[in-house]
Amino acid sequence: MAAAYKQPEVTPEMVKDHGISTEEYEKIKKILGREPNYTELGVFSVMWSEHCSYKNSIALLKTLPRDGENLLAKAGEENAGAVDIGDGLAVVFKIESHNHPSAVEPYQGAATGVGGILRDIFTMGARPIAALNSLRFGSPDDPHVRYLVDGVVRGIGDYGNSFGVPTVGGEVYFDEAYTGNPLINAMAVGIVKADQIASAVSSGVGNPLMMVGAKTGRDGIHGATFASEELTEASQEKRPSVQIGDPFTEKLLLEATLEIIRADLLVGIQDMGAAGLTCSSSEMSAKGESGVVINIDKVPVRETAMTPYEILLSESQERMLVCVKKGNEDKVTAIFDKWELDSTLVGHVTDDGLMTVKLNGEIVAQIPSNDLVLGGGAPIYKRETKRPDYLDELQKINLNDYALNRDWNETLLALLAAPNICHKGWVFDQYDSMVRTNTSVGPGSDAAILRLRKTDKALAMATDCNGRYCYTDPRAGAQLAVAESARNIVCSGGKPLAITNCLNFGNPYKPEIYFGFAEAVAGMGEACRVFNTPVTGGNVSFYNEDPERAVFPSPVIGMIGMIESLKHITTQWFKDEGDTVILLGENKDELGASEYLHTIYGLTKGPVPSLDLNFEKTLQDTLLGLIQSGVIKSAHDTTEGGLAVALAECCISDPDHKIGARIKLSDSIRTDCLLFGETVSRVIISCTPADSDMIASILNERKIPHQMIGTVGGRSLAINNLIDLPLERLTDTFFNAMPRFMDQTTSAG
């Protein structure tokens, strides 16, 4: 008989090291009716971490709009959101962060972020069709930042390319606020038959639980806890908290998983992501209002002498927990054998509501499942808020401080070369954006577009957030992020359907940080209600701070839209000589929080662009109607960099056909605001001259301000007597800026 397993004694220092407060420890003792043992302490530590429990955010997240007529899975109900898109199909999508792991080990941190979000998609029975990302780094002048960029981009590219999913869109931002704590947000999109969505649930007394996929190692232990604390110099010693991914194993796991789901062999299935076996077993049983027994000695491991604590908390990649319909175990095993993957019976469902963990028949942990999880016994807090003192000063700006006797040609070139505006081909050329051949529009336009096989429809998708706006005014910044994402979908010919979000903030225990979080959630909710884009789920990532600063509040929006006909697909670049250029919306004397101020003057200040949500919705609805009527040849939103940058992009961003424009603006506003102000609710469209009067009539009817501003043609971009630049120079500046600053010697610094 095996000797009884002896666990280390739980001490006050050990409790503190596990990130459990005195108040929470007392609650644990009340739940158990006794002191927890060492293994149970580890379980509570990961399940009650911010990363798993959302204890400091869920109260506010519940205020977001989470209902919609086409939603098949609401926020928090499943591994990802699901929306009915007709033709018997559903789109499944989600965005999540892998910030802390990527700061410590950029290649593996980013790669496993991609792997984790893909598993969230295919555990619901959906085949992934696209990946996107939102990446934020410090200044590229910093060698360590360039090292992080290089590792992250290679990690994303290698994992996605090897797995076989096209990486089709996203955004890359640079600002000193992200120097020590980059933000790596990964989004995935999948398609499933609407009646074949799998659920993350275990129920039915006696139904077996099987672990499938890869073996369990010591990588990633306490990864969820690691993601729930600030980064310090000591974080570099936490590389064991960074998981190691294998995209080839994940590809096999995808095929095997979809096969067992479609064969109707399962009650439920869940990815072993954050907190590994602990999270999947407790969440599945809590959702099924059941209990589970896990025989920890049955778990296939790849390292020797692993303890129950380590096996339960390991975040080794490419693993699933499956609740099998009793009697189908051999069928599941046969399928996984075919794909050369492990499938091991590790437990069964009970009706006692407990997560019971046994080693050689001896109970080593026993906890009520519901008390571990979000919405059950996990603590819920609403932290103190305090409006930061710096906001009043930050939002002030005196435009007279900025001279107007500039060389506007050189200014436009400086903006086109700025890290946040320049072409990001250095990044996305490392990604395969065309694998599986469904990509209609890849990186480089307002939104990515994927055709839906066997239909005349397509999906538009985008990620958006301007961290500077959210730093200057978090509520308005979040509204602007939702509005921009919707505008990008509409400019591409799509109707916005729903969003997923990744909310990246600093330490929630700091009142100024929590103020920004609360304001951003409120602003997001207000905008989503206007655009009728419910929140299907996502991720909260707190503690994004280094020893010097917190990151900008960064509520990243991932939005999905439906394009009803392939002929409605619209891109941002001009098409034909002689076409008329029309500007929808108004130019205003606004310069606050702009790329112009940051690039030219090194400043982040001033009021963010004003936004009327109802007017924005009217503009978007009108534009979409015009696109669907077939009269719009191109459409491009004016965001970072303002009107002059957007016009330059319209001329040069088509990889195959660059064409100039002659633009005449009649506005009597400051030149810097006219050219580089970031006033929102503006879109540049082009059409044939024959259609311009009809378009103007519809815009007048809908009370959309607009002006005919020029004509497409020639080999240069001319704007009034202010700017006149040949396309060759615009192209060289825009396309080669990132290779120039990234191809400096890359070093860890």
ZARO-258210 format. One record per residue (C-alpha): z, x, y; residue in three letters. Coordinates in steps of 0.2 Angstrom, whole numbers, padded with zeros to 4 digits, always signed. Layout:
BEGIN
ZXYALA
...
This chain:
BEGIN
+0000+0000+0000MET
-0004+0006+0017ALA
+0010+0012+0028ALA
+0015+0000+0042ALA
+0006+0003+0059TYR
+0019+0010+0071LYS
+0015+0006+0089GLN
+0020+0016+0104PRO
+0035+0009+0114GLU
+0031+0000+0129VAL
+0039+0007+0145THR
+0039+0002+0163PRO
+0028+0017+0167GLU
+0016+0011+0154MET
+0015-0006+0161VAL
+0012+0001+0178LYS
-0002+0013+0171ASP
-0010-0002+0164HIS
-0012-0010+0181GLY
+0000-0025+0177ILE
+0012-0030+0191SER
+0030-0034+0189THR
+0026-0053+0192GLU
+0012-0052+0179GLU
+0023-0044+0166TYR
+0036-0057+0168GLU
+0022-0070+0165LYS
+0016-0061+0149ILE
+0034-0061+0142LYS
+0035-0080+0146LYS
+0018-0083+0137ILE
+0023-0073+0122LEU
+0042-0078+0122GLY
+0045-0059+0119ARG
+0040-0042+0125GLU
+0022-0037+0122PRO
+0019-0023+0110ASN
+0007-0009+0115TYR
-0009-0017+0108THR
-0005-0033+0117GLU
-0001-0024+0133LEU
-0019-0016+0132GLY
-0026-0034+0129VAL
-0018-0042+0144PHE
-0022-0026+0154SER
-0041-0028+0152VAL
-0041-0047+0151MET
-0031-0049+0167TRP
-0040-0036+0176SER
-0050-0041+0191GLU
-0066-0037+0182HIS
-0063-0050+0168CYS
-0051-0063+0176SER
-0058-0064+0193TYR
-0040-0067+0198LYS
-0042-0063+0216ASN
-0059-0072+0218SER
-0060-0087+0207ILE
-0051-0099+0219ALA
-0064-0096+0232LEU
-0079-0095+0220LEU
-0075-0113+0215LYS
-0079-0119+0233THR
-0097-0114+0230LEU
-0110-0127+0226PRO
-0112-0126+0207ARG
-0121-0142+0203ASP
-0140-0146+0203GLY
-0151-0159+0194GLU
-0160-0145+0184ASN
-0145-0135+0179LEU
-0142-0133+0160LEU
-0127-0121+0162ALA
-0116-0121+0177LYS
-0107-0105+0184ALA
-0095-0098+0172GLY
-0099-0109+0157GLU
-0110-0097+0148GLU
-0115-0079+0148ASN
-0129-0083+0162ALA
-0135-0097+0172GLY
-0149-0108+0165ALA
-0161-0120+0174VAL
-0174-0132+0167ASP
-0191-0128+0173ILE
-0201-0141+0164GLY
-0213-0139+0149ASP
-0198-0139+0138GLY
-0193-0122+0145LEU
-0177-0115+0154ALA
-0175-0099+0164VAL
-0160-0090+0161VAL
-0154-0077+0174PHE
-0139-0067+0180LYS
-0134-0052+0191ILE
-0120-0040+0188GLU
-0113-0024+0195SER
-0110-0007+0186HIS
-0104+0002+0202ASN
-0089+0013+0197HIS
-0097+0019+0181PRO
-0113+0024+0190SER
-0103+0033+0203ALA
-0095+0044+0190VAL
-0110+0046+0178GLU
-0125+0039+0187PRO
-0138+0040+0172TYR
-0127+0031+0159GLN
-0118+0020+0171GLY
-0135+0013+0177ALA
-0143+0012+0160ALA
-0128+0003+0152THR
-0128-0009+0167GLY
-0146-0014+0163VAL
-0142-0015+0144GLY
-0127-0026+0148GLY
-0136-0039+0159ILE
-0150-0040+0146LEU
-0138-0044+0132ARG
-0131-0058+0143ASP
-0148-0065+0143ILE
-0153-0064+0125PHE
-0136-0070+0119THR
-0141-0087+0126MET
-0157-0087+0115GLY
-0168-0082+0129ALA
-0181-0068+0128ARG
-0179-0056+0143PRO
-0195-0056+0154ILE
-0190-0046+0169ALA
-0177-0035+0176ALA
-0173-0032+0195LEU
-0160-0022+0204ASN
-0151-0020+0220SER
-0146-0002+0224LEU
-0136+0005+0238ARG
-0132+0023+0242PHE
-0125+0035+0256GLY
-0137+0045+0267SER
-0151+0054+0257PRO
-0147+0069+0268ASP
-0132+0071+0257ASP
-0137+0082+0241PRO
-0124+0072+0230HIS
-0131+0056+0236VAL
-0149+0062+0230ARG
-0141+0067+0214TYR
-0134+0049+0212LEU
-0151+0041+0216VAL
-0160+0052+0204ASP
-0148+0048+0190GLY
-0147+0030+0193VAL
-0166+0027+0194VAL
-0169+0037+0179ARG
-0156+0028+0169GLY
-0163+0011+0175ILE
-0181+0016+0171GLY
-0177+0024+0154ASP
-0167+0010+0148TYR
-0179-0004+0154GLY
-0194+0005+0149ASN
-0188+0009+0131SER
-0182-0008+0129PHE
-0198-0015+0134GLY
-0194-0026+0149VAL
-0204-0025+0165PRO
-0193-0020+0180THR
-0202-0030+0194VAL
-0192-0030+0210GLY
-0176-0026+0219GLY
-0171-0017+0234GLU
-0164+0001+0239VAL
-0153+0003+0254TYR
-0145+0019+0261PHE
-0130+0019+0273ASP
-0115+0031+0275GLU
-0104+0016+0270ALA
-0110+0018+0252TYR
-0108+0037+0251THR
-0094+0039+0238GLY
-0096+0022+0230ASN
-0114+0017+0227PRO
-0118-0001+0222LEU
-0129-0003+0206ILE
-0132-0022+0204ASN
-0143-0026+0189ALA
-0152-0043+0187MET
-0161-0050+0172ALA
-0172-0065+0169VAL
-0177-0073+0152GLY
-0186-0088+0146ILE
-0180-0100+0132VAL
-0184-0117+0125LYS
-0172-0129+0134ALA
-0166-0136+0117ASP
-0162-0119+0110GLN
-0149-0112+0122ILE
-0135-0103+0112ALA
-0117-0105+0118SER
-0103-0092+0119ALA
-0091-0102+0108VAL
-0081-0101+0092SER
-0075-0117+0083SER
-0074-0125+0066GLY
-0059-0120+0056VAL
-0064-0107+0043GLY
-0081-0103+0051ASN
-0083-0084+0049PRO
-0084-0071+0063LEU
-0096-0057+0061MET
-0098-0041+0072MET
-0117-0037+0073VAL
-0126-0022+0080GLY
-0120-0005+0083ALA
-0104+0003+0077LYS
-0088+0004+0088THR
-0083+0021+0096GLY
-0071+0026+0109ARG
-0083+0026+0124ASP
-0079+0013+0138GLY
-0061+0010+0133ILE
-0053+0003+0149HIS
-0070+0001+0157GLY
-0065-0016+0164ALA
-0048-0009+0171THR
-0058+0006+0178PHE
-0069-0006+0187ALA
-0054-0014+0195SER
-0047+0000+0205GLU
-0053+0011+0219GLU
-0063+0027+0216LEU
-0053+0043+0219THR
-0056+0061+0215GLU
-0047+0058+0198ALA
-0061+0045+0194SER
-0072+0060+0189GLN
-0060+0062+0175GLU
-0063+0045+0168LYS
-0080+0048+0160ARG
-0074+0041+0144PRO
-0073+0024+0153SER
-0092+0025+0155VAL
-0101+0018+0140GLN
-0116+0026+0132ILE
-0132+0016+0129GLY
-0146+0016+0116ASP
-0160+0005+0122PRO
-0169+0007+0105PHE
-0154-0001+0096THR
-0154-0015+0109GLU
-0172-0019+0106LYS
-0168-0021+0088LEU
-0152-0031+0092LEU
-0163-0043+0103LEU
-0175-0047+0089GLU
-0161-0050+0076ALA
-0151-0060+0088THR
-0166-0071+0093LEU
-0170-0073+0074GLU
-0152-0079+0069ILE
-0152-0091+0084ILE
-0168-0099+0080ARG
-0164-0100+0062ALA
-0149-0111+0067ASP
-0136-0101+0058LEU
-0123-0100+0072LEU
-0110-0110+0081VAL
-0109-0097+0095GLY
-0112-0079+0100ILE
-0106-0068+0114GLN
-0110-0050+0120ASP
-0096-0037+0119MET
-0097-0031+0137GLY
-0082-0029+0148ALA
-0066-0028+0137ALA
-0077-0028+0121GLY
-0070-0037+0106LEU
-0055-0043+0115THR
-0065-0052+0128CYS
-0078-0060+0116SER
-0065-0066+0103SER
-0053-0073+0116SER
-0066-0081+0127GLU
-0076-0089+0113MET
-0060-0096+0105SER
-0053-0103+0121ALA
-0070-0111+0125LYS
-0070-0119+0107GLY
-0051-0124+0109GLU
-0048-0115+0093SER
-0040-0099+0087GLY
-0047-0083+0078VAL
-0041-0070+0066VAL
-0048-0053+0068ILE
-0046-0041+0054ASN
-0047-0025+0064ILE
-0048-0013+0049ASP
-0065-0022+0045LYS
-0073-0017+0061VAL
-0087-0004+0058PRO
-0082+0012+0068VAL
-0091+0028+0071ARG
-0076+0039+0075GLU
-0061+0043+0064THR
-0043+0037+0066ALA
-0047+0024+0079MET
-0031+0013+0082THR
-0032-0006+0084PRO
-0029-0004+0103TYR
-0045+0007+0104GLU
-0055-0004+0093ILE
-0051-0020+0103LEU
-0054-0012+0120LEU
-0069-0001+0116SER
-0084-0006+0126GLU
-0097+0003+0115SER
-0114-0004+0119GLN
-0126-0015+0109GLU
-0113-0026+0100ARG
-0111-0045+0098MET
-0098-0056+0091LEU
-0106-0070+0081VAL
-0097-0086+0075CYS
-0108-0091+0059VAL
-0109-0108+0052LYS
-0100-0106+0035LYS
-0111-0102+0021GLY
-0124-0093+0031ASN
-0116-0076+0031GLU
-0128-0069+0018ASP
-0143-0075+0029LYS
-0136-0067+0044VAL
-0133-0051+0035THR
-0151-0051+0028ALA
-0158-0053+0045ILE
-0148-0039+0052PHE
-0152-0028+0037ASP
-0170-0031+0040LYS
-0168-0024+0058TRP
-0157-0010+0051GLU
-0141-0015+0060LEU
-0123-0018+0055ASP
-0117-0035+0052SER
-0099-0036+0046THR
-0087-0050+0042LEU
-0072-0047+0053VAL
-0063-0063+0054GLY
-0063-0082+0055HIS
-0059-0097+0066VAL
-0042-0106+0065THR
-0035-0121+0074ASP
-0019-0113+0081ASP
-0026-0107+0098GLY
-0021-0089+0095LEU
-0030-0073+0095MET
-0022-0065+0080THR
-0027-0047+0076VAL
-0022-0040+0059LYS
-0022-0022+0052LEU
-0022-0021+0033ASN
-0015-0039+0033GLY
-0001-0035+0046GLU
-0001-0043+0063ILE
-0003-0030+0076VAL
-0006-0043+0091ALA
-0005-0061+0093GLN
-0008-0070+0109ILE
-0014-0088+0114PRO
-0032-0086+0118SER
-0032-0098+0132ASN
-0018-0088+0141ASP
-0030-0073+0142LEU
-0045-0080+0150VAL
-0052-0086+0167LEU
-0047-0104+0169GLY
-0033-0103+0157GLY
-0017-0093+0159GLY
-0024-0078+0168ALA
-0016-0077+0185PRO
-0025-0084+0201ILE
-0022-0077+0218TYR
-0028-0081+0235LYS
-0025-0066+0245ARG
-0019-0064+0263GLU
-0034-0063+0276THR
-0034-0055+0293LYS
-0049-0054+0304ARG
-0053-0035+0307PRO
-0048-0029+0325ASP
-0065-0020+0326TYR
-0076-0035+0324LEU
-0075-0040+0343ASP
-0080-0023+0349GLU
-0093-0021+0335LEU
-0102-0037+0340GLN
-0103-0032+0358LYS
-0120-0025+0364ILE
-0127-0021+0381ASN
-0146-0020+0379LEU
-0147-0011+0396ASN
-0139+0004+0387ASP
-0156+0007+0378TYR
-0170+0014+0388ALA
-0187+0006+0387LEU
-0198+0021+0392ASN
-0201+0026+0374ARG
-0216+0032+0364ASP
-0218+0016+0354TRP
-0231+0024+0342ASN
-0218+0037+0337GLU
-0204+0024+0336THR
-0214+0014+0324LEU
-0218+0029+0314LEU
-0199+0033+0314ALA
-0195+0016+0308LEU
-0208+0016+0294LEU
-0201+0033+0288ALA
-0183+0027+0288ALA
-0174+0026+0271PRO
-0171+0008+0272ASN
-0189+0003+0277ILE
-0201+0016+0269CYS
-0210+0012+0253HIS
-0199+0014+0237LYS
-0213+0019+0226GLY
-0203+0035+0222TRP
-0191+0023+0214VAL
-0201+0009+0206PHE
-0215+0020+0200ASP
-0202+0026+0187GLN
-0201+0009+0180TYR
-0214+0000+0169ASP
-0217-0016+0179SER
-0232-0022+0169MET
-0225-0021+0151VAL
-0229-0038+0141ARG
-0243-0041+0154THR
-0235-0056+0162ASN
-0232-0048+0179THR
-0243-0055+0192SER
-0235-0047+0207VAL
-0224-0032+0205GLY
-0213-0022+0217PRO
-0220-0021+0234GLY
-0222-0039+0241SER
-0209-0051+0247ASP
-0205-0057+0229ALA
-0210-0052+0211ALA
-0220-0065+0202ILE
-0220-0067+0183LEU
-0233-0079+0175ARG
-0226-0091+0161LEU
-0237-0090+0146ARG
-0246-0106+0140LYS
-0243-0114+0157THR
-0251-0114+0174ASP
-0234-0109+0182LYS
-0225-0094+0188ALA
-0208-0088+0192LEU
-0204-0079+0209ALA
-0189-0069+0210MET
-0180-0058+0223ALA
-0164-0049+0227THR
-0158-0048+0245ASP
-0143-0043+0256CYS
-0141-0034+0272ASN
-0125-0025+0272GLY
-0125-0021+0290ARG
-0126-0039+0295TYR
-0111-0043+0283CYS
-0101-0029+0290TYR
-0104-0035+0308THR
-0102-0054+0304ASP
-0098-0057+0285PRO
-0100-0076+0286ARG
-0117-0075+0296ALA
-0122-0060+0285GLY
-0120-0070+0269ALA
-0130-0085+0276GLN
-0144-0073+0282LEU
-0145-0065+0264ALA
-0147-0082+0256VAL
-0160-0087+0269ALA
-0170-0071+0267GLU
-0170-0073+0248SER
-0176-0091+0250ALA
-0189-0085+0263ARG
-0196-0072+0251ASN
-0198-0084+0237ILE
-0207-0096+0249VAL
-0218-0083+0256CYS
-0223-0079+0238SER
-0228-0097+0235GLY
-0212-0103+0226GLY
-0199-0116+0228LYS
-0181-0109+0228PRO
-0172-0116+0213LEU
-0155-0107+0211ALA
-0146-0091+0214ILE
-0135-0079+0205THR
-0124-0067+0216ASN
-0116-0050+0215CYS
-0101-0049+0227LEU
-0097-0031+0231ASN
-0082-0028+0242PHE
-0067-0016+0244GLY
-0049-0019+0239ASN
-0045-0037+0240PRO
-0026-0033+0243TYR
-0031-0027+0260LYS
-0031-0042+0272PRO
-0046-0036+0282GLU
-0057-0034+0266ILE
-0052-0051+0259TYR
-0056-0059+0276PHE
-0074-0052+0274GLY
-0074-0059+0256PHE
-0068-0076+0261ALA
-0080-0077+0275GLU
-0095-0072+0265ALA
-0091-0084+0251VAL
-0090-0098+0264ALA
-0107-0093+0272GLY
-0116-0092+0256MET
-0110-0109+0251GLY
-0116-0116+0268GLU
-0133-0109+0266ALA
-0135-0113+0247CYS
-0131-0132+0251ARG
-0145-0132+0264VAL
-0158-0124+0253PHE
-0152-0134+0238ASN
-0150-0118+0228THR
-0134-0120+0217PRO
-0125-0104+0212VAL
-0127-0102+0193THR
-0115-0088+0191GLY
-0114-0069+0194GLY
-0101-0056+0197ASN
-0087-0050+0208VAL
-0085-0032+0211SER
-0069-0027+0221PHE
-0062-0010+0224TYR
-0078-0003+0230ASN
-0070+0011+0240GLU
-0069+0030+0241ASP
-0055+0039+0249PRO
-0063+0038+0266GLU
-0070+0020+0267ARG
-0074+0004+0259ALA
-0092-0001+0257VAL
-0100-0014+0268PHE
-0097-0031+0262PRO
-0112-0034+0251SER
-0115-0051+0244PRO
-0131-0048+0235VAL
-0141-0063+0231ILE
-0153-0065+0216GLY
-0164-0080+0218MET
-0177-0088+0207ILE
-0191-0099+0212GLY
-0204-0110+0204MET
-0223-0108+0208ILE
-0231-0124+0202GLU
-0248-0117+0201SER
-0255-0099+0199LEU
-0267-0102+0213LYS
-0252-0104+0225HIS
-0247-0086+0222ILE
-0246-0077+0239THR
-0243-0059+0244THR
-0238-0051+0260GLN
-0254-0041+0264TRP
-0269-0045+0274PHE
-0285-0050+0265LYS
-0301-0051+0274ASP
-0309-0045+0290GLU
-0309-0058+0304GLY
-0294-0068+0297ASP
-0283-0076+0310THR
-0265-0069+0311VAL
-0252-0082+0316ILE
-0233-0080+0319LEU
-0222-0094+0314LEU
-0205-0094+0323GLY
-0200-0087+0340GLU
-0197-0069+0346ASN
-0180-0067+0354LYS
-0170-0054+0364ASP
-0160-0049+0349GLU
-0157-0031+0343LEU
-0140-0032+0335GLY
-0136-0023+0319ALA
-0155-0018+0317SER
-0163-0004+0308GLU
-0170+0001+0326TYR
-0152+0004+0332LEU
-0147+0013+0317HIS
-0163+0024+0315THR
-0165+0028+0333ILE
-0147+0028+0340TYR
-0137+0030+0324GLY
-0127+0014+0328LEU
-0122-0001+0318THR
-0116-0014+0331LYS
-0121-0030+0340GLY
-0122-0048+0335PRO
-0132-0052+0320VAL
-0148-0062+0322PRO
-0144-0080+0326SER
-0149-0092+0311LEU
-0151-0111+0312ASP
-0150-0116+0294LEU
-0159-0133+0296ASN
-0173-0125+0306PHE
-0175-0112+0293GLU
-0176-0125+0279LYS
-0189-0135+0289THR
-0199-0119+0292LEU
-0199-0114+0274GLN
-0203-0132+0268ASP
-0218-0132+0280THR
-0224-0115+0275LEU
-0223-0119+0256LEU
-0233-0135+0259GLY
-0247-0125+0268LEU
-0247-0112+0254ILE
-0249-0126+0241GLN
-0263-0134+0251SER
-0273-0118+0249GLY
-0275-0113+0267VAL
-0264-0097+0268ILE
-0271-0081+0263LYS
-0255-0070+0266SER
-0237-0073+0271ALA
-0224-0060+0275HIS
-0206-0062+0281ASP
-0200-0051+0296THR
-0183-0044+0292THR
-0178-0025+0292GLU
-0187-0016+0306GLY
-0194-0032+0315GLY
-0211-0038+0319LEU
-0220-0021+0322ALA
-0214-0015+0305VAL
-0219-0031+0296ALA
-0236-0031+0304LEU
-0238-0013+0298ALA
-0233-0018+0280GLU
-0246-0032+0281CYS
-0259-0019+0285CYS
-0255-0006+0272ILE
-0244-0012+0258SER
-0259-0018+0247ASP
-0261-0003+0235PRO
-0280-0006+0234ASP
-0286-0013+0250HIS
-0279-0008+0267LYS
-0285-0016+0283ILE
-0280-0016+0301GLY
-0276-0029+0314ALA
-0278-0032+0333ARG
-0262-0041+0339ILE
-0258-0048+0356LYS
-0241-0054+0360LEU
-0237-0064+0375SER
-0218-0065+0375ASP
-0209-0060+0391SER
-0194-0051+0382ILE
-0188-0033+0381ARG
-0201-0022+0372THR
-0188-0015+0359ASP
-0183-0033+0355CYS
-0201-0039+0354LEU
-0207-0025+0342LEU
-0191-0021+0332PHE
-0178-0035+0335GLY
-0174-0043+0318GLU
-0175-0061+0324THR
-0175-0072+0308VAL
-0185-0088+0304SER
-0201-0079+0307ARG
-0216-0077+0295VAL
-0232-0068+0298ILE
-0247-0078+0290ILE
-0265-0075+0289SER
-0279-0088+0287CYS
-0298-0091+0290THR
-0302-0095+0308PRO
-0308-0112+0302ALA
-0291-0117+0295ASP
-0281-0111+0310SER
-0282-0127+0321ASP
-0277-0138+0306MET
-0262-0126+0302ILE
-0257-0127+0321ALA
-0258-0146+0320SER
-0246-0147+0305ILE
-0234-0134+0313LEU
-0234-0144+0330ASN
-0230-0160+0320GLU
-0215-0152+0311ARG
-0210-0144+0328LYS
-0212-0126+0321ILE
-0214-0114+0336PRO
-0229-0103+0333HIS
-0243-0092+0341GLN
-0260-0086+0336MET
-0256-0067+0338ILE
-0272-0058+0333GLY
-0286-0055+0321THR
-0287-0045+0304VAL
-0299-0030+0304GLY
-0303-0012+0308GLY
-0294+0004+0303ARG
-0279+0003+0314SER
-0265-0007+0320LEU
-0265-0011+0338ALA
-0251-0021+0347ILE
-0254-0025+0365ASN
-0255-0009+0374ASN
-0239-0003+0366LEU
-0245+0003+0349ILE
-0261+0009+0342ASP
-0260+0019+0326LEU
-0273+0023+0313PRO
-0270+0016+0295LEU
-0271+0033+0288GLU
-0256+0039+0298ARG
-0246+0023+0295LEU
-0250+0025+0276THR
-0244+0043+0275ASP
-0228+0040+0285THR
-0223+0024+0275PHE
-0228+0030+0257PHE
-0223+0048+0258ASN
-0206+0047+0267ALA
-0196+0044+0251MET
-0204+0058+0241PRO
-0201+0070+0255ARG
-0182+0067+0257PHE
-0179+0065+0238MET
-0189+0080+0233ASP
-0177+0091+0242GLN
-0167+0101+0229THR
-0156+0088+0220THR
-0139+0094+0216SER
-0122+0086+0212ALA
-0116+0095+0228GLY
